Amino acid sequence: MTPPRVVCLGGGHGLAVTLKAMRALTTELTAIVTVADNGGSSGRLREEFSFMPPGDLRMALAALCSDDEWGRGWAEVLQYRFTTDGALNGHPLGNLLLMALWDKDGDPVAGVDQVGRLLRIVGRVLPMSLQPLDIEGTFNTAYGRTIIRGQVEVATTRGRIESLRLIPENPAATSEALDAIAQADWITFGPGSWFSSVMPHVLLREQAKAISKSAAKKIMIFNLPEPEAADEFAGSSLGDHLSFVLRHMPDLRIDYAIADSGSIQAEPQLKAMVEGLGGQLVVADVAQAPAAYHHSVEKLRSVFAHIMGISLLR
């Protein structure tokens, strides 16, 4: 049986969880990763070299490493973070490795592929664009209508968000990512930070057009509820998350939406919203533990297998 071709869109820890869950179901797996991070190690390296932020790409590579001593060992090295009193403090080795390859050869996709071969990853990891991007949001705050630029700044702004955009306004999508979307049987969105991990894939016009045209079945994985101060958009409902996506990509159609059974008790309208997009709401226990804020890899894998009608790889 030919393994399904799956494309997973996202960034950060949310994408890593999806990849870890999906890698047991197919070898034809492509991660398309956001490139708008401006914080931490990625932000410092981006400022110094003017390259894409490497952090989310590194995490996706580590999530797909081969399940053997070689792959797990190199994934651990890739994630190793320096602790010093100098300039290297806080930098993961994988970020520096990616930057070195990009600086040496000037080919971002080839550099990511080279690290993927080193880790013997399942599938492929691709940046959504070959240029570093910024996120700019318009908020209604206590001080009035305010425009905030930068992923970290947008994530920490408190107020009602009106709109979100990418800077530059219409960047080019990675051609290999567009090819993967066109050939996909399944496309997943989320979970993860809604503004910096999920929304950029909707805001990148060329990629959004490819998603709309793709015949692939589409799965949206909703976030688990978080404390009001924990993250951007925290405290909003799942319906708010979906509405925000549709505000920026009104022609989106989805086939399945996965929501944790502990997250939708007060959202009877969500089922109707998903069905209005041609989809089915799948409610299941996908949290690591009761009241946890992160998805369980094993539980999410089980839901994916059920939806896709496939068995675990041996």
Residue frames relative to the residue before (quaternion, step in Angstrom):
aa qw qx qy qz dx dy dz
M 1.0000 0.0000 0.0000 0.0000 0.00 0.00 0.00
T 0.4275 -0.7050 0.5050 0.2553 3.60 -0.86 0.95
P 0.4225 -0.7095 0.4904 0.2788 3.61 -0.72 0.97
P 0.5268 -0.6376 0.4488 0.3383 3.61 -1.01 0.72
R 0.3860 -0.6908 0.5617 0.2414 3.54 -1.15 0.69
V 0.0434 -0.8284 0.5557 -0.0554 3.55 -0.47 1.27
V 0.1207 -0.7585 0.6380 0.0551 3.54 -1.00 0.92
C 0.1181 -0.7914 0.5986 0.0374 3.57 -0.81 1.06
L 0.1761 -0.7990 0.5727 0.0516 3.56 -0.70 1.17
G 0.4466 0.6898 -0.4919 0.2877 3.56 -0.90 0.84
G 0.2202 -0.7506 0.5981 0.1739 3.50 -1.21 -0.65
G 0.8074 0.3286 -0.2102 0.4426 3.54 -1.28 0.26
H 0.8195 -0.2488 0.1846 0.4821 3.54 -1.24 -0.57
G 0.6182 0.5642 -0.3561 0.4156 3.61 1.00 -0.71
L 0.6649 0.4816 -0.2998 0.4860 3.58 0.91 -0.88
A 0.6231 0.5504 -0.3462 0.4347 3.59 0.97 -0.80
V 0.6466 0.5106 -0.3207 0.4673 3.60 0.97 -0.80
T 0.6489 0.5149 -0.3175 0.4616 3.58 0.94 -0.89
L 0.6657 0.5066 -0.3019 0.4572 3.58 0.92 -0.89
K 0.6549 0.5069 -0.3161 0.4628 3.58 0.93 -0.83
A 0.6553 0.4974 -0.3050 0.4797 3.57 1.08 -0.72
M 0.7320 0.4620 -0.2416 0.4386 3.57 0.87 -0.96
R 0.6002 0.6167 -0.3683 0.3520 3.61 1.04 -0.66
A 0.6343 0.5201 -0.3281 0.4685 3.59 1.22 -0.39
L 0.6850 0.4886 -0.2726 0.4666 3.59 1.29 -0.16
T 0.8084 0.0208 0.0070 0.5883 3.59 1.18 -0.46
T 0.3587 -0.6985 0.5724 0.2361 3.53 -1.26 0.48
E 0.6263 0.5154 -0.3276 0.4846 3.58 1.28 -0.28
L 0.2801 0.7885 -0.4699 0.2809 3.53 0.59 1.26
T 0.0272 -0.7908 0.6114 -0.0116 3.57 -0.86 1.00
A 0.1886 -0.7543 0.6207 0.1011 3.54 -0.87 1.03
I 0.0999 -0.7633 0.6361 0.0523 3.57 -0.87 0.99
V 0.1611 -0.8615 0.4810 -0.0232 3.50 -0.39 1.37
T 0.5104 -0.6490 0.4806 0.2955 3.56 -1.05 0.83
V 0.1641 -0.7876 0.5890 0.0755 3.58 -1.19 0.60
A 0.4653 0.6905 -0.4301 0.3489 3.57 0.95 0.90
D 0.4089 0.7243 -0.4732 0.2904 3.61 1.24 0.09
N 0.0317 -0.8116 0.5832 0.0121 3.58 -0.93 0.87
G 0.5954 0.5829 -0.3542 0.4245 3.56 1.24 0.37
G 0.8169 0.3059 -0.1872 0.4517 3.55 -1.31 0.19
S 0.8268 -0.1570 0.1575 0.5168 3.53 -1.14 -0.77
S 0.6523 0.5283 -0.3220 0.4379 3.58 0.90 -0.92
G 0.6648 0.5088 -0.3063 0.4531 3.57 0.94 -0.86
R 0.6551 0.5114 -0.3107 0.4613 3.58 0.97 -0.84
L 0.6846 0.4741 -0.2856 0.4744 3.58 0.92 -0.89
R 0.6230 0.5424 -0.3300 0.4569 3.55 1.05 -0.78
E 0.6626 0.5051 -0.3047 0.4615 3.57 0.95 -0.84
E 0.6955 0.4836 -0.2782 0.4528 3.59 0.98 -0.84
F 0.8136 0.2954 -0.1207 0.4860 3.58 0.89 -0.95
S 0.3247 -0.7627 0.4925 0.2653 3.63 1.22 -0.36
F 0.4543 0.6395 -0.4784 0.3947 3.56 1.12 0.73
M 0.6875 -0.4176 0.3707 0.4643 3.55 -1.36 -0.11
P 0.5181 -0.5970 0.4887 0.3692 3.60 -1.13 0.46
P 0.3307 -0.8075 0.4566 0.1735 3.63 -0.64 1.03
G 0.5040 0.7305 -0.3997 0.2293 3.60 1.14 -0.53
D 0.7067 0.4488 -0.2789 0.4704 3.60 0.78 -0.96
L 0.6050 0.5359 -0.3483 0.4748 3.60 1.13 -0.63
R 0.6358 0.5318 -0.3223 0.4572 3.58 0.98 -0.85
M 0.6711 0.5029 -0.3031 0.4526 3.59 0.90 -0.91
A 0.6454 0.5117 -0.3221 0.4668 3.59 1.01 -0.76
L 0.6308 0.5257 -0.3267 0.4680 3.59 1.01 -0.81
A 0.6704 0.4954 -0.3036 0.4615 3.58 0.88 -0.90
A 0.6426 0.5369 -0.3252 0.4394 3.61 1.03 -0.74
L 0.7480 0.3946 -0.2031 0.4935 3.59 1.14 -0.62
C 0.3480 0.7584 -0.4950 0.2421 3.61 1.22 0.16
S 0.6081 -0.5660 0.4051 0.3819 3.57 -1.16 0.60
D 0.4352 -0.7155 0.4932 0.2353 3.55 -1.02 0.87
D 0.5204 0.5684 -0.4613 0.4397 3.54 0.56 1.24
E 0.7424 -0.4161 0.2695 0.4506 3.56 -1.28 0.14
W 0.6391 0.5354 -0.3237 0.4474 3.59 1.00 -0.84
G 0.7224 0.4550 -0.2600 0.4511 3.57 0.68 -1.08
R 0.6804 0.4828 -0.3013 0.4616 3.57 0.86 -0.92
G 0.6351 0.5403 -0.3255 0.4457 3.57 1.05 -0.77
W 0.6981 0.4540 -0.2719 0.4823 3.57 0.89 -0.92
A 0.6042 0.5442 -0.3606 0.4569 3.59 1.07 -0.62
E 0.6387 0.5194 -0.3214 0.4679 3.58 1.02 -0.79
V 0.6420 0.5074 -0.3162 0.4801 3.58 1.03 -0.82
L 0.6376 0.5474 -0.3226 0.4355 3.56 0.95 -0.90
Q 0.7265 0.4317 -0.2273 0.4839 3.58 1.03 -0.82
Y 0.4565 0.7033 -0.4497 0.3080 3.60 1.25 -0.21
R 0.1651 -0.8021 0.5722 0.0445 3.56 -0.79 1.07
F 0.4247 -0.7216 0.4912 0.2400 3.59 -0.75 1.09
T 0.1058 -0.7559 0.6430 0.0626 3.54 -1.15 0.73
T 0.2446 0.7606 -0.5542 0.2335 3.57 -0.22 1.29
D 0.5176 -0.6001 0.4963 0.3545 3.52 -1.37 -0.09
G 0.6491 0.5426 -0.3005 0.4404 3.55 1.30 0.07
A 0.8117 -0.3185 0.2123 0.4412 3.52 -1.34 -0.34
L 0.6483 0.5350 -0.3257 0.4330 3.61 1.13 -0.50
N 0.4398 0.7268 -0.4497 0.2759 3.59 1.21 -0.26
G 0.8316 0.2184 -0.1847 0.4761 3.55 -0.87 1.03
H 0.5788 0.5861 -0.3856 0.4156 3.59 1.22 -0.16
P 0.3196 -0.7034 0.5921 0.2290 3.62 -0.87 0.88
L 0.5837 -0.6013 0.4127 0.3571 3.57 -1.04 0.77
G 0.6279 0.5607 -0.3422 0.4173 3.61 1.00 -0.77
N 0.6137 0.5386 -0.3484 0.4602 3.58 1.06 -0.68
L 0.6759 0.4870 -0.2903 0.4709 3.57 0.95 -0.91
L 0.6277 0.5373 -0.3386 0.4500 3.58 1.02 -0.74
L 0.6626 0.4917 -0.3092 0.4729 3.58 0.89 -0.89
M 0.6601 0.5034 -0.3186 0.4574 3.59 0.90 -0.85
A 0.6323 0.5333 -0.3322 0.4533 3.59 1.02 -0.77
L 0.6673 0.4922 -0.3025 0.4701 3.59 0.92 -0.86
W 0.6591 0.4960 -0.3106 0.4724 3.60 0.97 -0.82
D 0.6641 0.5020 -0.3029 0.4639 3.58 1.00 -0.85
K 0.6628 0.5207 -0.2906 0.4529 3.57 1.08 -0.78
D 0.8380 0.2340 -0.0720 0.4877 3.57 0.73 -1.08
G 0.3628 -0.7724 0.4629 0.2399 3.59 1.17 -0.39
D 0.6290 0.4998 -0.3363 0.4913 3.59 1.24 0.35
P 0.2960 -0.8090 0.4758 0.1775 3.61 -0.07 1.25
V 0.6678 0.4973 -0.3145 0.4559 3.61 0.91 -0.86
A 0.6528 0.5102 -0.3175 0.4612 3.59 0.94 -0.87
G 0.6403 0.5338 -0.3263 0.4457 3.59 1.03 -0.76
V 0.6572 0.4861 -0.3053 0.4885 3.58 0.97 -0.86
D 0.6407 0.5234 -0.3222 0.4602 3.59 0.97 -0.83
Q 0.6395 0.5347 -0.3302 0.4429 3.59 1.00 -0.79
V 0.6543 0.4744 -0.3122 0.4994 3.58 0.99 -0.79
G 0.6090 0.5550 -0.3460 0.4488 3.59 1.06 -0.70
R 0.6507 0.4945 -0.3172 0.4810 3.60 1.00 -0.77
L 0.6147 0.5524 -0.3428 0.4466 3.57 1.04 -0.75
L 0.7389 0.3951 -0.2120 0.5030 3.57 0.97 -0.89
R 0.3131 -0.7616 0.4962 0.2752 3.57 1.35 -0.21
I 0.1051 0.8556 -0.5004 0.0806 3.54 0.92 0.92
V 0.4572 -0.6065 0.5698 0.3137 3.52 -1.37 0.37
G 0.8224 0.1602 -0.1315 0.5297 3.60 -0.55 1.12
R 0.4803 -0.6496 0.5177 0.2815 3.54 -1.22 -0.61
V 0.2296 -0.7477 0.6087 0.1331 3.54 -1.20 0.65
L 0.0132 -0.8076 0.5880 -0.0437 3.58 -0.86 1.02
P 0.4147 -0.6573 0.5532 0.3000 3.60 -1.10 0.60
M 0.5341 -0.6457 0.4358 0.3284 3.59 -1.03 0.68
S 0.7685 0.0415 -0.0235 0.6380 3.57 1.23 -0.55
L 0.4536 -0.6978 0.4837 0.2709 3.57 -1.15 0.54
Q 0.6757 0.4177 -0.3127 0.5207 3.59 1.23 0.17
P 0.5206 -0.6291 0.4638 0.3437 3.58 -1.01 0.72
L 0.1968 -0.8016 0.5603 0.0689 3.53 -0.93 0.96
D 0.2473 -0.7227 0.6171 0.1889 3.53 -1.32 0.33
I 0.3156 -0.7087 0.5971 0.2039 3.54 -1.27 0.49
E 0.0497 -0.7897 0.6114 0.0108 3.56 -0.94 0.90
G 0.0803 -0.8192 0.5678 0.0036 3.55 -0.75 1.06
T 0.2769 -0.7211 0.6079 0.1835 3.54 -1.21 0.62
F 0.0643 -0.8229 0.5636 -0.0324 3.56 -0.63 1.18
N 0.2767 -0.6600 0.6598 0.2291 3.48 -1.37 0.40
T 0.0025 0.8199 -0.5696 0.0568 3.57 -0.40 1.21
A 0.7175 -0.4084 0.3287 0.4587 3.54 -1.32 -0.09
Y 0.7035 0.4401 -0.2509 0.4984 3.58 1.24 -0.43
G 0.6842 -0.4600 0.2844 0.4893 3.59 1.27 0.18
R 0.7212 -0.4086 0.3251 0.4552 3.54 -1.33 -0.25
T 0.0000 -0.8316 0.5485 -0.0871 3.56 -0.59 1.21
I 0.2546 -0.7406 0.6025 0.1540 3.57 -1.08 0.79
I 0.0943 -0.8056 0.5848 -0.0124 3.54 -0.71 1.17
R 0.1149 -0.8069 0.5780 0.0406 3.59 -0.84 0.98
G 0.6894 0.4379 -0.3641 0.4477 3.55 -1.03 0.89
Q 0.5435 -0.6508 0.4198 0.3237 3.57 -0.89 0.92
V 0.6755 0.4838 -0.2997 0.4688 3.58 0.85 -0.95
E 0.6719 0.5079 -0.2958 0.4507 3.57 0.91 -0.93
V 0.6491 0.5007 -0.3127 0.4798 3.60 0.98 -0.84
A 0.6667 0.5283 -0.3017 0.4305 3.57 0.96 -0.91
T 0.7569 0.3861 -0.2034 0.4864 3.59 1.06 -0.66
T 0.5078 0.6377 -0.4322 0.3856 3.61 1.25 0.06
R 0.2218 -0.7744 0.5816 0.1134 3.54 -0.89 0.92
G 0.4807 0.6151 -0.4938 0.3830 3.54 -0.72 1.09
R 0.5796 -0.5708 0.4365 0.3844 3.58 -1.26 0.03
I 0.3017 -0.7755 0.5285 0.1682 3.55 -0.61 1.13
E 0.2866 -0.7622 0.5615 0.1469 3.57 -0.98 0.92
S 0.8050 -0.1111 0.1270 0.5688 3.55 0.83 -0.96
L 0.2121 -0.7508 0.6172 0.1019 3.51 -1.33 0.42
R 0.0226 0.8031 -0.5947 0.0284 3.59 -1.01 0.73
L 0.4377 -0.6605 0.5408 0.2822 3.53 -1.33 0.32
I 0.1447 -0.7379 0.6514 0.1018 3.52 -1.25 0.60
P 0.4276 -0.2400 -0.8400 0.2323 1.64 -1.37 2.10
E 0.6778 -0.5711 0.2988 0.3538 3.54 -1.17 0.65
N 0.8199 0.1008 -0.0279 0.5629 3.60 0.94 -0.79
P 0.0150 0.8351 -0.5489 0.0324 3.61 0.51 1.16
A 0.5394 -0.6105 0.4713 0.3378 3.53 -1.25 0.43
A 0.3900 -0.6889 0.5596 0.2453 3.56 -1.07 0.77
T 0.5727 -0.5772 0.4535 0.3649 3.56 -1.20 0.49
S 0.4861 -0.7027 0.4315 0.2895 3.58 -0.69 1.06
E 0.6416 0.5229 -0.3293 0.4544 3.59 1.00 -0.76
A 0.6276 0.5256 -0.3318 0.4688 3.59 1.12 -0.67
L 0.6413 0.5139 -0.3197 0.4717 3.58 0.99 -0.80
D 0.6340 0.5227 -0.3298 0.4648 3.59 1.02 -0.77
A 0.6519 0.5188 -0.3149 0.4547 3.58 0.96 -0.88
I 0.6443 0.5149 -0.3175 0.4679 3.60 0.99 -0.82
A 0.6616 0.5215 -0.3065 0.4433 3.58 0.93 -0.89
Q 0.7441 0.4081 -0.2095 0.4856 3.58 1.07 -0.75
A 0.4941 0.7125 -0.4023 0.2941 3.59 1.27 -0.22
D 0.3470 -0.6841 0.5989 0.2302 3.51 -1.31 0.53
W 0.7803 0.1056 -0.0321 0.6156 3.57 1.19 -0.67
I 0.0727 -0.7600 0.6443 0.0443 3.56 -1.18 0.70
T 0.1291 -0.7940 0.5906 0.0638 3.58 -0.88 0.95
F 0.1679 -0.7424 0.6409 0.0990 3.55 -1.25 0.68
G 0.8416 0.1740 -0.1264 0.4955 3.58 -0.91 0.93
P 0.5876 -0.0362 -0.7620 -0.2697 1.42 -2.52 -0.15
G 0.2633 0.7752 -0.5576 0.1373 3.55 -1.28 -0.18
S 0.7343 -0.3578 0.3147 0.4835 3.51 -1.35 -0.06
W 0.4200 -0.7694 0.4141 0.2452 3.58 -0.39 1.25
F 0.7027 0.4695 -0.2782 0.4566 3.59 0.95 -0.81
S 0.8062 0.3298 -0.1562 0.4657 3.59 0.80 -0.95
S 0.7456 0.3894 -0.2276 0.4907 3.62 1.15 -0.41
V 0.7617 0.3629 -0.1877 0.5029 3.59 0.96 -0.86
M 0.7193 0.4970 -0.2728 0.4016 3.57 0.68 -1.11
P 0.5991 0.5732 -0.4015 0.3890 3.68 0.88 -0.63
H 0.6346 0.5319 -0.3385 0.4471 3.60 1.06 -0.64
V 0.6510 0.4831 -0.2975 0.5042 3.56 1.21 -0.53
L 0.6909 0.5057 -0.2656 0.4431 3.56 1.08 -0.81
L 0.6045 0.5335 -0.3596 0.4697 3.60 1.17 -0.47
R 0.3761 -0.8052 0.4032 0.2182 3.53 0.01 1.36
E 0.6709 0.5089 -0.3101 0.4412 3.58 0.83 -0.97
Q 0.6773 0.4736 -0.2857 0.4852 3.56 1.00 -0.83
A 0.6290 0.5332 -0.3378 0.4538 3.61 0.97 -0.80
K 0.6324 0.5230 -0.3254 0.4698 3.58 1.02 -0.77
A 0.6505 0.5114 -0.3109 0.4676 3.58 1.00 -0.84
I 0.6285 0.5272 -0.3306 0.4666 3.59 1.05 -0.77
S 0.6654 0.5100 -0.3032 0.4530 3.58 0.91 -0.91
K 0.7027 0.4676 -0.2587 0.4697 3.58 1.01 -0.82
S 0.5696 0.6356 -0.3778 0.3590 3.58 1.16 -0.57
A 0.4049 -0.7093 0.5282 0.2324 3.55 -1.05 0.81
A 0.4290 0.7206 -0.4524 0.3033 3.60 1.28 -0.07
K 0.4593 -0.6178 0.5527 0.3191 3.54 -1.24 0.52
K 0.2439 -0.8097 0.5278 0.0791 3.54 -0.93 0.96
I 0.1301 -0.7887 0.6005 0.0220 3.53 -0.94 1.03
M 0.1232 -0.7680 0.6244 0.0716 3.58 -0.84 0.99
I 0.1642 -0.7788 0.6003 0.0782 3.58 -0.84 1.01
F 0.2864 -0.7858 0.5276 0.1485 3.56 -0.46 1.21
N 0.5485 -0.6081 0.4712 0.3276 3.53 -1.22 0.57
L 0.4778 -0.5972 0.5521 0.3320 3.49 -1.37 0.28
P 0.5883 -0.5891 0.3994 0.3838 3.62 -1.08 0.55
E 0.1394 -0.7897 0.5950 0.0539 3.56 -1.06 0.81
P 0.6265 -0.5167 0.4017 0.4233 3.58 -1.21 0.36
E 0.6755 -0.5352 0.3318 0.3837 3.56 -1.13 0.67
A 0.7690 0.3690 -0.1983 0.4828 3.58 0.95 -0.82
A 0.4988 0.7128 -0.4064 0.2792 3.59 1.23 -0.10
D 0.8303 -0.0254 0.1002 0.5477 3.57 0.85 -0.82
E 0.6663 -0.4641 0.3960 0.4289 3.54 -1.34 0.23
F 0.8372 0.1705 -0.1512 0.4971 3.57 -1.08 0.75
A 0.3876 0.7137 -0.4979 0.3041 3.60 1.22 0.16
G 0.7338 0.3747 -0.3058 0.4772 3.53 -1.08 0.76
S 0.5911 0.5422 -0.3725 0.4668 3.58 1.25 -0.22
S 0.5266 -0.6382 0.4583 0.3247 3.57 -1.21 0.45
L 0.6445 -0.4931 0.4012 0.4249 3.55 -1.31 0.20
G 0.6036 0.5522 -0.3425 0.4621 3.55 1.12 -0.66
D 0.6180 0.5325 -0.3363 0.4706 3.58 1.09 -0.70
H 0.6329 0.5328 -0.3232 0.4596 3.56 1.00 -0.86
L 0.6867 0.4740 -0.2825 0.4733 3.57 0.87 -0.95
S 0.6460 0.5241 -0.3206 0.4530 3.58 0.94 -0.83
F 0.6405 0.5293 -0.3256 0.4513 3.57 1.02 -0.77
V 0.6183 0.5210 -0.3360 0.4832 3.59 1.06 -0.73
L 0.7043 0.4808 -0.2708 0.4466 3.57 0.81 -1.02
R 0.5738 0.5838 -0.3781 0.4324 3.58 1.15 -0.54
H 0.7517 0.3632 -0.1897 0.5167 3.57 1.13 -0.70
M 0.7761 0.1433 -0.1016 0.6056 3.60 1.23 -0.31
P 0.0942 -0.8725 0.4772 0.0458 3.59 0.51 1.19
D 0.6819 0.4823 -0.3031 0.4588 3.61 1.14 -0.40
L 0.3820 0.7363 -0.4836 0.2794 3.61 1.21 0.19
R 0.0792 -0.7508 0.6545 0.0398 3.54 -1.06 0.87
I 0.0723 -0.7914 0.6053 0.0457 3.58 -0.97 0.78
D 0.3969 -0.7235 0.5216 0.2165 3.55 -1.19 0.62
Y 0.7926 0.0318 0.0001 0.6089 3.58 1.09 -0.72
A 0.0766 -0.7485 0.6556 0.0633 3.53 -1.21 0.65
I 0.2117 -0.7941 0.5628 0.0886 3.57 -0.73 1.09
A 0.0233 0.7886 -0.6122 0.0526 3.57 -0.78 1.06
D 0.4877 -0.6565 0.4903 0.3012 3.54 -1.01 0.81
S 0.5639 -0.6457 0.4080 0.3140 3.55 -0.97 0.90
G 0.6857 0.4670 -0.2941 0.4747 3.59 1.15 -0.44
S 0.6553 0.5606 -0.2919 0.4136 3.58 1.29 -0.11
I 0.7651 0.4219 -0.1915 0.4472 3.59 1.13 -0.46
Q 0.3151 0.7943 -0.4831 0.1909 3.58 1.22 0.19
A 0.7657 0.3284 -0.1820 0.5222 3.58 1.06 -0.71
E 0.6422 0.5306 -0.3145 0.4552 3.58 1.20 0.41
P 0.0054 -0.8382 0.5452 -0.0132 3.61 0.54 1.10
Q 0.6271 0.5673 -0.3347 0.4158 3.60 1.19 -0.49
L 0.5328 0.6660 -0.4089 0.3246 3.60 1.16 -0.46
K 0.6240 0.5488 -0.3421 0.4386 3.59 0.95 -0.83
A 0.6723 0.4881 -0.2949 0.4720 3.58 0.92 -0.89
M 0.6259 0.5391 -0.3393 0.4500 3.59 1.03 -0.73
V 0.6759 0.4871 -0.2898 0.4711 3.57 0.90 -0.95
E 0.6604 0.5006 -0.3080 0.4673 3.58 0.95 -0.87
G 0.6180 0.5525 -0.3357 0.4473 3.58 1.11 -0.62
L 0.6795 0.4425 -0.2741 0.5171 3.57 1.27 -0.39
G 0.6083 -0.5839 0.3364 0.4194 3.56 1.32 0.21
G 0.6341 0.5840 -0.3022 0.4068 3.55 1.28 0.13
Q 0.4022 -0.6708 0.5698 0.2522 3.49 -1.42 0.00
L 0.3310 -0.7301 0.5633 0.2003 3.57 -0.89 0.94
V 0.1356 -0.7803 0.6091 0.0423 3.57 -0.76 1.12
V 0.0986 -0.8032 0.5873 0.0136 3.57 -0.51 1.20
A 0.1808 0.7833 -0.5663 0.1817 3.57 -0.64 1.13
D 0.5308 -0.5777 0.5043 0.3609 3.54 -1.29 0.33
V 0.1050 0.8153 -0.5600 0.1032 3.60 -0.32 1.21
A 0.4848 0.6669 -0.4355 0.3614 3.60 1.26 0.20
Q 0.6125 -0.5567 0.4126 0.3805 3.54 -1.17 0.57
A 0.7609 -0.1193 0.1238 0.6257 3.55 1.04 -0.84
P 0.6745 -0.4645 0.3478 0.4564 3.61 -1.20 0.25
A 0.8390 0.1301 -0.1527 0.5057 3.56 -0.98 0.99
A 0.4376 0.6789 -0.4767 0.3468 3.62 1.22 0.30
Y 0.4037 -0.7311 0.5057 0.2165 3.56 -1.18 0.57
H 0.7074 0.4201 -0.2482 0.5113 3.60 1.28 -0.04
H 0.5184 -0.6496 0.4684 0.2996 3.54 -1.19 0.65
S 0.4273 -0.6566 0.5607 0.2682 3.52 -1.25 0.58
V 0.4769 -0.6708 0.4880 0.2906 3.58 -0.85 0.97
E 0.6879 0.4983 -0.2895 0.4411 3.58 0.84 -0.98
K 0.6778 0.4839 -0.2975 0.4668 3.60 0.91 -0.88
L 0.6538 0.5006 -0.3153 0.4718 3.57 0.99 -0.81
R 0.6138 0.5479 -0.3394 0.4559 3.58 1.04 -0.75
S 0.6499 0.5213 -0.3142 0.4550 3.57 0.95 -0.85
V 0.6580 0.4957 -0.3084 0.4756 3.59 0.98 -0.83
F 0.6250 0.5291 -0.3355 0.4657 3.59 0.98 -0.81
A 0.6639 0.5146 -0.3084 0.4464 3.58 0.87 -0.95
H 0.6491 0.5155 -0.3113 0.4648 3.57 1.01 -0.83
I 0.6767 0.4968 -0.2914 0.4587 3.57 0.87 -0.98
M 0.7546 0.4126 -0.2055 0.4670 3.56 0.87 -0.99
G 0.3725 -0.7651 0.4576 0.2579 3.57 1.30 -0.23
I 0.5705 0.5722 -0.3959 0.4363 3.56 1.03 0.81
S 0.4441 -0.6822 0.5228 0.2532 3.53 -1.31 0.38
L 0.6363 -0.5208 0.4035 0.4013 3.54 -1.28 0.34
L 0.5016 -0.6245 0.5019 0.3263 3.56 -1.17 0.66
R 0.3513 -0.7151 0.5597 0.2278 3.53 -1.12 0.61
